[in-house]
Amino acid sequence: MFFLDTGFHFDETLRTRDHYAGRVRLRTVLPLLTVEEQASAHGERLYERDPDGCCAIRKVEPLNRAIAGRSAWITGMRRVDAPTRTDIDLVGWDERRGMVKVNPIAAWSDDDVDRFAFEEDVFLNPLRERGYPSIGCAPCTRAVAAGEDPRAGRWAGTSKTECGLHT
């Protein structure tokens, strides 16, 4: 199991990671460039000017490196997470990476997740209780207002809907 540390996570996300790092073998995977090196090479606040480029550097490349040489990878994707995910299979083929992609909770509803978290005493990111149903990097994520789509807080004000890990 690994955690992609983009360098832009909320403190609450890092504390959630640290909670689990003490309980399971969890490897942290970092981008090849630090935030400072990225700013030097690509300019400050790349996430505002080129969010796809930023995600490619901070998320996609580290994921590809982390799963290189494997025959499959497992995700937490669910069909209800976003309109772009409604047709995901429990087990599929990741064409881009040439490997099996397993989505064991693809069919779970929000109620299923909440029930599992309660029954198994899962420690959840505290941001969920503060209006963040979908949590990404701090500069690109905001709380969601009542009645808004749960992913409305991701890359708000842009047409971007996915970071690139699953596209």
Chimera marker file (.cmm) of the C-alpha trace (Angstrom):
<marker_set name="trace">
<marker id="1" x="0.000" y="0.000" z="0.000" r="1" g="1" b="0" radius="0.5"/>
<marker id="2" x="1.278" y="3.471" z="-0.762" r="1" g="1" b="0" radius="0.5"/>
<marker id="3" x="0.361" y="7.117" z="-0.324" r="1" g="1" b="0" radius="0.5"/>
<marker id="4" x="1.059" y="9.650" z="-3.081" r="1" g="1" b="0" radius="0.5"/>
<marker id="5" x="2.422" y="12.698" z="-1.269" r="1" g="1" b="0" radius="0.5"/>
<marker id="6" x="2.004" y="15.545" z="-3.737" r="1" g="1" b="0" radius="0.5"/>
<marker id="7" x="3.545" y="18.141" z="-1.444" r="1" g="1" b="0" radius="0.5"/>
<marker id="8" x="0.267" y="20.056" z="-1.551" r="1" g="1" b="0" radius="0.5"/>
<marker id="9" x="-1.905" y="17.988" z="0.801" r="1" g="1" b="0" radius="0.5"/>
<marker id="10" x="-3.961" y="19.434" z="3.623" r="1" g="1" b="0" radius="0.5"/>
<marker id="11" x="-2.456" y="18.886" z="7.078" r="1" g="1" b="0" radius="0.5"/>
<marker id="12" x="-5.544" y="16.799" z="7.906" r="1" g="1" b="0" radius="0.5"/>
<marker id="13" x="-4.769" y="14.473" z="5.013" r="1" g="1" b="0" radius="0.5"/>
<marker id="14" x="-1.198" y="13.996" z="6.208" r="1" g="1" b="0" radius="0.5"/>
<marker id="15" x="-2.427" y="13.298" z="9.736" r="1" g="1" b="0" radius="0.5"/>
<marker id="16" x="-4.857" y="10.712" z="8.322" r="1" g="1" b="0" radius="0.5"/>
<marker id="17" x="-1.964" y="9.086" z="6.446" r="1" g="1" b="0" radius="0.5"/>
<marker id="18" x="0.144" y="9.111" z="9.603" r="1" g="1" b="0" radius="0.5"/>
<marker id="19" x="-2.683" y="7.466" z="11.563" r="1" g="1" b="0" radius="0.5"/>
<marker id="20" x="-2.630" y="4.510" z="9.163" r="1" g="1" b="0" radius="0.5"/>
<marker id="21" x="1.135" y="4.448" z="8.712" r="1" g="1" b="0" radius="0.5"/>
<marker id="22" x="1.351" y="3.334" z="12.326" r="1" g="1" b="0" radius="0.5"/>
<marker id="23" x="-1.052" y="0.442" z="11.682" r="1" g="1" b="0" radius="0.5"/>
<marker id="24" x="-0.255" y="-0.908" z="8.206" r="1" g="1" b="0" radius="0.5"/>
<marker id="25" x="2.836" y="-1.059" z="6.055" r="1" g="1" b="0" radius="0.5"/>
<marker id="26" x="2.399" y="2.154" z="4.099" r="1" g="1" b="0" radius="0.5"/>
<marker id="27" x="4.979" y="3.522" z="1.700" r="1" g="1" b="0" radius="0.5"/>
<marker id="28" x="4.978" y="7.217" z="0.834" r="1" g="1" b="0" radius="0.5"/>
<marker id="29" x="5.706" y="7.948" z="-2.825" r="1" g="1" b="0" radius="0.5"/>
<marker id="30" x="6.978" y="11.420" z="-3.708" r="1" g="1" b="0" radius="0.5"/>
<marker id="31" x="7.144" y="13.266" z="-7.033" r="1" g="1" b="0" radius="0.5"/>
<marker id="32" x="10.584" y="13.506" z="-8.629" r="1" g="1" b="0" radius="0.5"/>
<marker id="33" x="10.527" y="17.292" z="-8.101" r="1" g="1" b="0" radius="0.5"/>
<marker id="34" x="9.971" y="19.016" z="-4.783" r="1" g="1" b="0" radius="0.5"/>
<marker id="35" x="7.396" y="21.811" z="-4.760" r="1" g="1" b="0" radius="0.5"/>
<marker id="36" x="10.267" y="24.298" z="-4.858" r="1" g="1" b="0" radius="0.5"/>
<marker id="37" x="12.002" y="22.544" z="-7.772" r="1" g="1" b="0" radius="0.5"/>
<marker id="38" x="8.724" y="22.450" z="-9.680" r="1" g="1" b="0" radius="0.5"/>
<marker id="39" x="8.229" y="26.185" z="-9.110" r="1" g="1" b="0" radius="0.5"/>
<marker id="40" x="11.761" y="26.876" z="-10.310" r="1" g="1" b="0" radius="0.5"/>
<marker id="41" x="11.346" y="24.740" z="-13.433" r="1" g="1" b="0" radius="0.5"/>
<marker id="42" x="7.731" y="25.571" z="-14.319" r="1" g="1" b="0" radius="0.5"/>
<marker id="43" x="6.931" y="28.800" z="-12.452" r="1" g="1" b="0" radius="0.5"/>
<marker id="44" x="4.992" y="29.427" z="-9.278" r="1" g="1" b="0" radius="0.5"/>
<marker id="45" x="1.474" y="28.050" z="-8.864" r="1" g="1" b="0" radius="0.5"/>
<marker id="46" x="1.547" y="25.665" z="-11.815" r="1" g="1" b="0" radius="0.5"/>
<marker id="47" x="-1.674" y="24.196" z="-10.407" r="1" g="1" b="0" radius="0.5"/>
<marker id="48" x="-3.459" y="27.446" z="-11.348" r="1" g="1" b="0" radius="0.5"/>
<marker id="49" x="-1.966" y="27.882" z="-14.826" r="1" g="1" b="0" radius="0.5"/>
<marker id="50" x="-1.738" y="24.242" z="-15.900" r="1" g="1" b="0" radius="0.5"/>
<marker id="51" x="-3.536" y="21.925" z="-13.481" r="1" g="1" b="0" radius="0.5"/>
<marker id="52" x="-3.124" y="18.949" z="-15.830" r="1" g="1" b="0" radius="0.5"/>
<marker id="53" x="0.620" y="19.539" z="-15.945" r="1" g="1" b="0" radius="0.5"/>
<marker id="54" x="0.814" y="19.850" z="-12.185" r="1" g="1" b="0" radius="0.5"/>
<marker id="55" x="-1.173" y="16.631" z="-11.676" r="1" g="1" b="0" radius="0.5"/>
<marker id="56" x="1.036" y="14.859" z="-14.210" r="1" g="1" b="0" radius="0.5"/>
<marker id="57" x="4.144" y="15.806" z="-12.215" r="1" g="1" b="0" radius="0.5"/>
<marker id="58" x="2.770" y="15.395" z="-8.698" r="1" g="1" b="0" radius="0.5"/>
<marker id="59" x="0.348" y="12.457" z="-9.096" r="1" g="1" b="0" radius="0.5"/>
<marker id="60" x="0.475" y="10.552" z="-12.373" r="1" g="1" b="0" radius="0.5"/>
<marker id="61" x="4.239" y="10.096" z="-12.715" r="1" g="1" b="0" radius="0.5"/>
<marker id="62" x="4.662" y="9.012" z="-9.070" r="1" g="1" b="0" radius="0.5"/>
<marker id="63" x="1.770" y="6.530" z="-9.428" r="1" g="1" b="0" radius="0.5"/>
<marker id="64" x="3.272" y="5.084" z="-12.591" r="1" g="1" b="0" radius="0.5"/>
<marker id="65" x="6.606" y="4.681" z="-10.829" r="1" g="1" b="0" radius="0.5"/>
<marker id="66" x="4.976" y="3.101" z="-7.757" r="1" g="1" b="0" radius="0.5"/>
<marker id="67" x="3.140" y="0.427" z="-9.753" r="1" g="1" b="0" radius="0.5"/>
<marker id="68" x="5.827" y="-0.217" z="-12.376" r="1" g="1" b="0" radius="0.5"/>
<marker id="69" x="6.593" y="-3.895" z="-12.731" r="1" g="1" b="0" radius="0.5"/>
<marker id="70" x="3.302" y="-4.979" z="-11.176" r="1" g="1" b="0" radius="0.5"/>
<marker id="71" x="0.622" y="-6.944" z="-12.970" r="1" g="1" b="0" radius="0.5"/>
<marker id="72" x="-2.297" y="-5.198" z="-11.244" r="1" g="1" b="0" radius="0.5"/>
<marker id="73" x="-3.214" y="-2.263" z="-9.069" r="1" g="1" b="0" radius="0.5"/>
<marker id="74" x="-6.093" y="-1.713" z="-6.646" r="1" g="1" b="0" radius="0.5"/>
<marker id="75" x="-8.025" y="1.538" z="-6.289" r="1" g="1" b="0" radius="0.5"/>
<marker id="76" x="-10.767" y="2.990" z="-4.106" r="1" g="1" b="0" radius="0.5"/>
<marker id="77" x="-12.759" y="4.281" z="-7.068" r="1" g="1" b="0" radius="0.5"/>
<marker id="78" x="-16.542" y="4.129" z="-6.888" r="1" g="1" b="0" radius="0.5"/>
<marker id="79" x="-19.155" y="4.632" z="-9.591" r="1" g="1" b="0" radius="0.5"/>
<marker id="80" x="-20.972" y="7.269" z="-7.532" r="1" g="1" b="0" radius="0.5"/>
<marker id="81" x="-17.849" y="9.412" z="-7.161" r="1" g="1" b="0" radius="0.5"/>
<marker id="82" x="-18.199" y="11.234" z="-10.473" r="1" g="1" b="0" radius="0.5"/>
<marker id="83" x="-20.018" y="11.096" z="-13.814" r="1" g="1" b="0" radius="0.5"/>
<marker id="84" x="-16.715" y="10.025" z="-15.387" r="1" g="1" b="0" radius="0.5"/>
<marker id="85" x="-16.702" y="6.909" z="-13.196" r="1" g="1" b="0" radius="0.5"/>
<marker id="86" x="-20.216" y="5.502" z="-13.611" r="1" g="1" b="0" radius="0.5"/>
<marker id="87" x="-19.117" y="2.631" z="-15.826" r="1" g="1" b="0" radius="0.5"/>
<marker id="88" x="-16.058" y="1.360" z="-13.956" r="1" g="1" b="0" radius="0.5"/>
<marker id="89" x="-15.804" y="-2.395" z="-13.525" r="1" g="1" b="0" radius="0.5"/>
<marker id="90" x="-14.856" y="-4.302" z="-10.404" r="1" g="1" b="0" radius="0.5"/>
<marker id="91" x="-11.989" y="-5.762" z="-12.403" r="1" g="1" b="0" radius="0.5"/>
<marker id="92" x="-10.864" y="-4.180" z="-15.637" r="1" g="1" b="0" radius="0.5"/>
<marker id="93" x="-7.904" y="-3.629" z="-17.892" r="1" g="1" b="0" radius="0.5"/>
<marker id="94" x="-5.885" y="-0.424" z="-17.596" r="1" g="1" b="0" radius="0.5"/>
<marker id="95" x="-4.927" y="0.069" z="-21.261" r="1" g="1" b="0" radius="0.5"/>
<marker id="96" x="-2.600" y="2.956" z="-20.516" r="1" g="1" b="0" radius="0.5"/>
<marker id="97" x="-0.487" y="0.965" z="-18.083" r="1" g="1" b="0" radius="0.5"/>
<marker id="98" x="-1.001" y="-2.504" z="-19.542" r="1" g="1" b="0" radius="0.5"/>
<marker id="99" x="-2.201" y="-4.075" z="-16.310" r="1" g="1" b="0" radius="0.5"/>
<marker id="100" x="-5.264" y="-5.240" z="-14.445" r="1" g="1" b="0" radius="0.5"/>
<marker id="101" x="-7.071" y="-2.558" z="-12.448" r="1" g="1" b="0" radius="0.5"/>
<marker id="102" x="-9.171" y="-3.711" z="-9.502" r="1" g="1" b="0" radius="0.5"/>
<marker id="103" x="-11.880" y="-1.456" z="-8.063" r="1" g="1" b="0" radius="0.5"/>
<marker id="104" x="-13.268" y="-3.540" z="-5.179" r="1" g="1" b="0" radius="0.5"/>
<marker id="105" x="-15.684" y="-0.897" z="-3.910" r="1" g="1" b="0" radius="0.5"/>
<marker id="106" x="-16.854" y="0.303" z="-7.327" r="1" g="1" b="0" radius="0.5"/>
<marker id="107" x="-20.503" y="-0.523" z="-6.579" r="1" g="1" b="0" radius="0.5"/>
<marker id="108" x="-20.548" y="0.935" z="-3.058" r="1" g="1" b="0" radius="0.5"/>
<marker id="109" x="-22.903" y="3.820" z="-2.316" r="1" g="1" b="0" radius="0.5"/>
<marker id="110" x="-22.097" y="6.636" z="0.088" r="1" g="1" b="0" radius="0.5"/>
<marker id="111" x="-24.250" y="4.822" z="2.661" r="1" g="1" b="0" radius="0.5"/>
<marker id="112" x="-22.190" y="1.654" z="2.153" r="1" g="1" b="0" radius="0.5"/>
<marker id="113" x="-18.999" y="3.600" z="2.824" r="1" g="1" b="0" radius="0.5"/>
<marker id="114" x="-20.459" y="5.295" z="5.897" r="1" g="1" b="0" radius="0.5"/>
<marker id="115" x="-21.759" y="1.976" z="7.257" r="1" g="1" b="0" radius="0.5"/>
<marker id="116" x="-18.401" y="0.257" z="6.702" r="1" g="1" b="0" radius="0.5"/>
<marker id="117" x="-16.517" y="3.144" z="8.316" r="1" g="1" b="0" radius="0.5"/>
<marker id="118" x="-18.803" y="3.007" z="11.351" r="1" g="1" b="0" radius="0.5"/>
<marker id="119" x="-18.801" y="-0.786" z="11.713" r="1" g="1" b="0" radius="0.5"/>
<marker id="120" x="-15.033" y="-1.088" z="11.269" r="1" g="1" b="0" radius="0.5"/>
<marker id="121" x="-14.181" y="2.075" z="13.236" r="1" g="1" b="0" radius="0.5"/>
<marker id="122" x="-12.357" y="3.562" z="10.259" r="1" g="1" b="0" radius="0.5"/>
<marker id="123" x="-10.493" y="6.795" z="10.940" r="1" g="1" b="0" radius="0.5"/>
<marker id="124" x="-11.695" y="9.270" z="8.313" r="1" g="1" b="0" radius="0.5"/>
<marker id="125" x="-10.083" y="12.491" z="7.157" r="1" g="1" b="0" radius="0.5"/>
<marker id="126" x="-11.567" y="15.207" z="9.417" r="1" g="1" b="0" radius="0.5"/>
<marker id="127" x="-12.110" y="17.424" z="6.370" r="1" g="1" b="0" radius="0.5"/>
<marker id="128" x="-15.093" y="15.227" z="5.464" r="1" g="1" b="0" radius="0.5"/>
<marker id="129" x="-16.943" y="16.657" z="8.469" r="1" g="1" b="0" radius="0.5"/>
<marker id="130" x="-16.120" y="20.185" z="7.289" r="1" g="1" b="0" radius="0.5"/>
<marker id="131" x="-17.723" y="19.908" z="3.854" r="1" g="1" b="0" radius="0.5"/>
<marker id="132" x="-15.019" y="18.171" z="1.830" r="1" g="1" b="0" radius="0.5"/>
<marker id="133" x="-16.562" y="14.971" z="0.413" r="1" g="1" b="0" radius="0.5"/>
<marker id="134" x="-13.777" y="14.736" z="-2.199" r="1" g="1" b="0" radius="0.5"/>
<marker id="135" x="-10.319" y="15.714" z="-1.013" r="1" g="1" b="0" radius="0.5"/>
<marker id="136" x="-7.348" y="16.471" z="-3.215" r="1" g="1" b="0" radius="0.5"/>
<marker id="137" x="-4.494" y="18.949" z="-2.998" r="1" g="1" b="0" radius="0.5"/>
<marker id="138" x="-5.160" y="21.994" z="-0.811" r="1" g="1" b="0" radius="0.5"/>
<marker id="139" x="-4.688" y="24.656" z="-3.519" r="1" g="1" b="0" radius="0.5"/>
<marker id="140" x="-7.165" y="22.888" z="-5.828" r="1" g="1" b="0" radius="0.5"/>
<marker id="141" x="-9.847" y="21.770" z="-3.365" r="1" g="1" b="0" radius="0.5"/>
<marker id="142" x="-12.531" y="23.714" z="-1.520" r="1" g="1" b="0" radius="0.5"/>
<marker id="143" x="-15.433" y="22.776" z="0.707" r="1" g="1" b="0" radius="0.5"/>
<marker id="144" x="-18.698" y="21.949" z="-1.042" r="1" g="1" b="0" radius="0.5"/>
<marker id="145" x="-21.894" y="23.851" z="-0.257" r="1" g="1" b="0" radius="0.5"/>
<marker id="146" x="-25.116" y="22.054" z="0.612" r="1" g="1" b="0" radius="0.5"/>
<marker id="147" x="-26.749" y="20.700" z="-2.526" r="1" g="1" b="0" radius="0.5"/>
<marker id="148" x="-23.607" y="20.945" z="-4.649" r="1" g="1" b="0" radius="0.5"/>
<marker id="149" x="-22.166" y="17.958" z="-6.454" r="1" g="1" b="0" radius="0.5"/>
<marker id="150" x="-19.707" y="16.215" z="-4.094" r="1" g="1" b="0" radius="0.5"/>
<marker id="151" x="-16.824" y="16.848" z="-6.527" r="1" g="1" b="0" radius="0.5"/>
<marker id="152" x="-17.685" y="20.517" z="-7.105" r="1" g="1" b="0" radius="0.5"/>
<marker id="153" x="-14.872" y="21.454" z="-4.744" r="1" g="1" b="0" radius="0.5"/>
<marker id="154" x="-12.209" y="19.830" z="-6.925" r="1" g="1" b="0" radius="0.5"/>
<marker id="155" x="-10.586" y="22.251" z="-9.390" r="1" g="1" b="0" radius="0.5"/>
<marker id="156" x="-13.515" y="24.634" z="-8.812" r="1" g="1" b="0" radius="0.5"/>
<marker id="157" x="-13.970" y="27.180" z="-11.570" r="1" g="1" b="0" radius="0.5"/>
<marker id="158" x="-12.289" y="24.985" z="-14.177" r="1" g="1" b="0" radius="0.5"/>
<marker id="159" x="-13.489" y="22.270" z="-16.535" r="1" g="1" b="0" radius="0.5"/>
<marker id="160" x="-11.067" y="19.771" z="-14.956" r="1" g="1" b="0" radius="0.5"/>
<marker id="161" x="-12.772" y="16.814" z="-13.270" r="1" g="1" b="0" radius="0.5"/>
<marker id="162" x="-10.032" y="14.178" z="-12.925" r="1" g="1" b="0" radius="0.5"/>
<marker id="163" x="-6.367" y="14.362" z="-11.925" r="1" g="1" b="0" radius="0.5"/>
<marker id="164" x="-5.273" y="11.844" z="-14.532" r="1" g="1" b="0" radius="0.5"/>
<marker id="165" x="-4.687" y="8.790" z="-12.377" r="1" g="1" b="0" radius="0.5"/>
<marker id="166" x="-7.792" y="7.092" z="-13.738" r="1" g="1" b="0" radius="0.5"/>
<marker id="167" x="-8.069" y="8.513" z="-17.246" r="1" g="1" b="0" radius="0.5"/>
<link id1="1" id2="2" r="1" g="1" b="0" radius="0.2"/>
<link id1="2" id2="3" r="1" g="1" b="0" radius="0.2"/>
<link id1="3" id2="4" r="1" g="1" b="0" radius="0.2"/>
<link id1="4" id2="5" r="1" g="1" b="0" radius="0.2"/>
<link id1="5" id2="6" r="1" g="1" b="0" radius="0.2"/>
<link id1="6" id2="7" r="1" g="1" b="0" radius="0.2"/>
<link id1="7" id2="8" r="1" g="1" b="0" radius="0.2"/>
<link id1="8" id2="9" r="1" g="1" b="0" radius="0.2"/>
<link id1="9" id2="10" r="1" g="1" b="0" radius="0.2"/>
<link id1="10" id2="11" r="1" g="1" b="0" radius="0.2"/>
<link id1="11" id2="12" r="1" g="1" b="0" radius="0.2"/>
<link id1="12" id2="13" r="1" g="1" b="0" radius="0.2"/>
<link id1="13" id2="14" r="1" g="1" b="0" radius="0.2"/>
<link id1="14" id2="15" r="1" g="1" b="0" radius="0.2"/>
<link id1="15" id2="16" r="1" g="1" b="0" radius="0.2"/>
<link id1="16" id2="17" r="1" g="1" b="0" radius="0.2"/>
<link id1="17" id2="18" r="1" g="1" b="0" radius="0.2"/>
<link id1="18" id2="19" r="1" g="1" b="0" radius="0.2"/>
<link id1="19" id2="20" r="1" g="1" b="0" radius="0.2"/>
<link id1="20" id2="21" r="1" g="1" b="0" radius="0.2"/>
<link id1="21" id2="22" r="1" g="1" b="0" radius="0.2"/>
<link id1="22" id2="23" r="1" g="1" b="0" radius="0.2"/>
<link id1="23" id2="24" r="1" g="1" b="0" radius="0.2"/>
<link id1="24" id2="25" r="1" g="1" b="0" radius="0.2"/>
<link id1="25" id2="26" r="1" g="1" b="0" radius="0.2"/>
<link id1="26" id2="27" r="1" g="1" b="0" radius="0.2"/>
<link id1="27" id2="28" r="1" g="1" b="0" radius="0.2"/>
<link id1="28" id2="29" r="1" g="1" b="0" radius="0.2"/>
<link id1="29" id2="30" r="1" g="1" b="0" radius="0.2"/>
<link id1="30" id2="31" r="1" g="1" b="0" radius="0.2"/>
<link id1="31" id2="32" r="1" g="1" b="0" radius="0.2"/>
<link id1="32" id2="33" r="1" g="1" b="0" radius="0.2"/>
<link id1="33" id2="34" r="1" g="1" b="0" radius="0.2"/>
<link id1="34" id2="35" r="1" g="1" b="0" radius="0.2"/>
<link id1="35" id2="36" r="1" g="1" b="0" radius="0.2"/>
<link id1="36" id2="37" r="1" g="1" b="0" radius="0.2"/>
<link id1="37" id2="38" r="1" g="1" b="0" radius="0.2"/>
<link id1="38" id2="39" r="1" g="1" b="0" radius="0.2"/>
<link id1="39" id2="40" r="1" g="1" b="0" radius="0.2"/>
<link id1="40" id2="41" r="1" g="1" b="0" radius="0.2"/>
<link id1="41" id2="42" r="1" g="1" b="0" radius="0.2"/>
<link id1="42" id2="43" r="1" g="1" b="0" radius="0.2"/>
<link id1="43" id2="44" r="1" g="1" b="0" radius="0.2"/>
<link id1="44" id2="45" r="1" g="1" b="0" radius="0.2"/>
<link id1="45" id2="46" r="1" g="1" b="0" radius="0.2"/>
<link id1="46" id2="47" r="1" g="1" b="0" radius="0.2"/>
<link id1="47" id2="48" r="1" g="1" b="0" radius="0.2"/>
<link id1="48" id2="49" r="1" g="1" b="0" radius="0.2"/>
<link id1="49" id2="50" r="1" g="1" b="0" radius="0.2"/>
<link id1="50" id2="51" r="1" g="1" b="0" radius="0.2"/>
<link id1="51" id2="52" r="1" g="1" b="0" radius="0.2"/>
<link id1="52" id2="53" r="1" g="1" b="0" radius="0.2"/>
<link id1="53" id2="54" r="1" g="1" b="0" radius="0.2"/>
<link id1="54" id2="55" r="1" g="1" b="0" radius="0.2"/>
<link id1="55" id2="56" r="1" g="1" b="0" radius="0.2"/>
<link id1="56" id2="57" r="1" g="1" b="0" radius="0.2"/>
<link id1="57" id2="58" r="1" g="1" b="0" radius="0.2"/>
<link id1="58" id2="59" r="1" g="1" b="0" radius="0.2"/>
<link id1="59" id2="60" r="1" g="1" b="0" radius="0.2"/>
<link id1="60" id2="61" r="1" g="1" b="0" radius="0.2"/>
<link id1="61" id2="62" r="1" g="1" b="0" radius="0.2"/>
<link id1="62" id2="63" r="1" g="1" b="0" radius="0.2"/>
<link id1="63" id2="64" r="1" g="1" b="0" radius="0.2"/>
<link id1="64" id2="65" r="1" g="1" b="0" radius="0.2"/>
<link id1="65" id2="66" r="1" g="1" b="0" radius="0.2"/>
<link id1="66" id2="67" r="1" g="1" b="0" radius="0.2"/>
<link id1="67" id2="68" r="1" g="1" b="0" radius="0.2"/>
<link id1="68" id2="69" r="1" g="1" b="0" radius="0.2"/>
<link id1="69" id2="70" r="1" g="1" b="0" radius="0.2"/>
<link id1="70" id2="71" r="1" g="1" b="0" radius="0.2"/>
<link id1="71" id2="72" r="1" g="1" b="0" radius="0.2"/>
<link id1="72" id2="73" r="1" g="1" b="0" radius="0.2"/>
<link id1="73" id2="74" r="1" g="1" b="0" radius="0.2"/>
<link id1="74" id2="75" r="1" g="1" b="0" radius="0.2"/>
<link id1="75" id2="76" r="1" g="1" b="0" radius="0.2"/>
<link id1="76" id2="77" r="1" g="1" b="0" radius="0.2"/>
<link id1="77" id2="78" r="1" g="1" b="0" radius="0.2"/>
<link id1="78" id2="79" r="1" g="1" b="0" radius="0.2"/>
<link id1="79" id2="80" r="1" g="1" b="0" radius="0.2"/>
<link id1="80" id2="81" r="1" g="1" b="0" radius="0.2"/>
<link id1="81" id2="82" r="1" g="1" b="0" radius="0.2"/>
<link id1="82" id2="83" r="1" g="1" b="0" radius="0.2"/>
<link id1="83" id2="84" r="1" g="1" b="0" radius="0.2"/>
<link id1="84" id2="85" r="1" g="1" b="0" radius="0.2"/>
<link id1="85" id2="86" r="1" g="1" b="0" radius="0.2"/>
<link id1="86" id2="87" r="1" g="1" b="0" radius="0.2"/>
<link id1="87" id2="88" r="1" g="1" b="0" radius="0.2"/>
<link id1="88" id2="89" r="1" g="1" b="0" radius="0.2"/>
<link id1="89" id2="90" r="1" g="1" b="0" radius="0.2"/>
<link id1="90" id2="91" r="1" g="1" b="0" radius="0.2"/>
<link id1="91" id2="92" r="1" g="1" b="0" radius="0.2"/>
<link id1="92" id2="93" r="1" g="1" b="0" radius="0.2"/>
<link id1="93" id2="94" r="1" g="1" b="0" radius="0.2"/>
<link id1="94" id2="95" r="1" g="1" b="0" radius="0.2"/>
<link id1="95" id2="96" r="1" g="1" b="0" radius="0.2"/>
<link id1="96" id2="97" r="1" g="1" b="0" radius="0.2"/>
<link id1="97" id2="98" r="1" g="1" b="0" radius="0.2"/>
<link id1="98" id2="99" r="1" g="1" b="0" radius="0.2"/>
<link id1="99" id2="100" r="1" g="1" b="0" radius="0.2"/>
<link id1="100" id2="101" r="1" g="1" b="0" radius="0.2"/>
<link id1="101" id2="102" r="1" g="1" b="0" radius="0.2"/>
<link id1="102" id2="103" r="1" g="1" b="0" radius="0.2"/>
<link id1="103" id2="104" r="1" g="1" b="0" radius="0.2"/>
<link id1="104" id2="105" r="1" g="1" b="0" radius="0.2"/>
<link id1="105" id2="106" r="1" g="1" b="0" radius="0.2"/>
<link id1="106" id2="107" r="1" g="1" b="0" radius="0.2"/>
<link id1="107" id2="108" r="1" g="1" b="0" radius="0.2"/>
<link id1="108" id2="109" r="1" g="1" b="0" radius="0.2"/>
<link id1="109" id2="110" r="1" g="1" b="0" radius="0.2"/>
<link id1="110" id2="111" r="1" g="1" b="0" radius="0.2"/>
<link id1="111" id2="112" r="1" g="1" b="0" radius="0.2"/>
<link id1="112" id2="113" r="1" g="1" b="0" radius="0.2"/>
<link id1="113" id2="114" r="1" g="1" b="0" radius="0.2"/>
<link id1="114" id2="115" r="1" g="1" b="0" radius="0.2"/>
<link id1="115" id2="116" r="1" g="1" b="0" radius="0.2"/>
<link id1="116" id2="117" r="1" g="1" b="0" radius="0.2"/>
<link id1="117" id2="118" r="1" g="1" b="0" radius="0.2"/>
<link id1="118" id2="119" r="1" g="1" b="0" radius="0.2"/>
<link id1="119" id2="120" r="1" g="1" b="0" radius="0.2"/>
<link id1="120" id2="121" r="1" g="1" b="0" radius="0.2"/>
<link id1="121" id2="122" r="1" g="1" b="0" radius="0.2"/>
<link id1="122" id2="123" r="1" g="1" b="0" radius="0.2"/>
<link id1="123" id2="124" r="1" g="1" b="0" radius="0.2"/>
<link id1="124" id2="125" r="1" g="1" b="0" radius="0.2"/>
<link id1="125" id2="126" r="1" g="1" b="0" radius="0.2"/>
<link id1="126" id2="127" r="1" g="1" b="0" radius="0.2"/>
<link id1="127" id2="128" r="1" g="1" b="0" radius="0.2"/>
<link id1="128" id2="129" r="1" g="1" b="0" radius="0.2"/>
<link id1="129" id2="130" r="1" g="1" b="0" radius="0.2"/>
<link id1="130" id2="131" r="1" g="1" b="0" radius="0.2"/>
<link id1="131" id2="132" r="1" g="1" b="0" radius="0.2"/>
<link id1="132" id2="133" r="1" g="1" b="0" radius="0.2"/>
<link id1="133" id2="134" r="1" g="1" b="0" radius="0.2"/>
<link id1="134" id2="135" r="1" g="1" b="0" radius="0.2"/>
<link id1="135" id2="136" r="1" g="1" b="0" radius="0.2"/>
<link id1="136" id2="137" r="1" g="1" b="0" radius="0.2"/>
<link id1="137" id2="138" r="1" g="1" b="0" radius="0.2"/>
<link id1="138" id2="139" r="1" g="1" b="0" radius="0.2"/>
<link id1="139" id2="140" r="1" g="1" b="0" radius="0.2"/>
<link id1="140" id2="141" r="1" g="1" b="0" radius="0.2"/>
<link id1="141" id2="142" r="1" g="1" b="0" radius="0.2"/>
<link id1="142" id2="143" r="1" g="1" b="0" radius="0.2"/>
<link id1="143" id2="144" r="1" g="1" b="0" radius="0.2"/>
<link id1="144" id2="145" r="1" g="1" b="0" radius="0.2"/>
<link id1="145" id2="146" r="1" g="1" b="0" radius="0.2"/>
<link id1="146" id2="147" r="1" g="1" b="0" radius="0.2"/>
<link id1="147" id2="148" r="1" g="1" b="0" radius="0.2"/>
<link id1="148" id2="149" r="1" g="1" b="0" radius="0.2"/>
<link id1="149" id2="150" r="1" g="1" b="0" radius="0.2"/>
<link id1="150" id2="151" r="1" g="1" b="0" radius="0.2"/>
<link id1="151" id2="152" r="1" g="1" b="0" radius="0.2"/>
<link id1="152" id2="153" r="1" g="1" b="0" radius="0.2"/>
<link id1="153" id2="154" r="1" g="1" b="0" radius="0.2"/>
<link id1="154" id2="155" r="1" g="1" b="0" radius="0.2"/>
<link id1="155" id2="156" r="1" g="1" b="0" radius="0.2"/>
<link id1="156" id2="157" r="1" g="1" b="0" radius="0.2"/>
<link id1="157" id2="158" r="1" g="1" b="0" radius="0.2"/>
<link id1="158" id2="159" r="1" g="1" b="0" radius="0.2"/>
<link id1="159" id2="160" r="1" g="1" b="0" radius="0.2"/>
<link id1="160" id2="161" r="1" g="1" b="0" radius="0.2"/>
<link id1="161" id2="162" r="1" g="1" b="0" radius="0.2"/>
<link id1="162" id2="163" r="1" g="1" b="0" radius="0.2"/>
<link id1="163" id2="164" r="1" g="1" b="0" radius="0.2"/>
<link id1="164" id2="165" r="1" g="1" b="0" radius="0.2"/>
<link id1="165" id2="166" r="1" g="1" b="0" radius="0.2"/>
<link id1="166" id2="167" r="1" g="1" b="0" radius="0.2"/>
</marker_set>
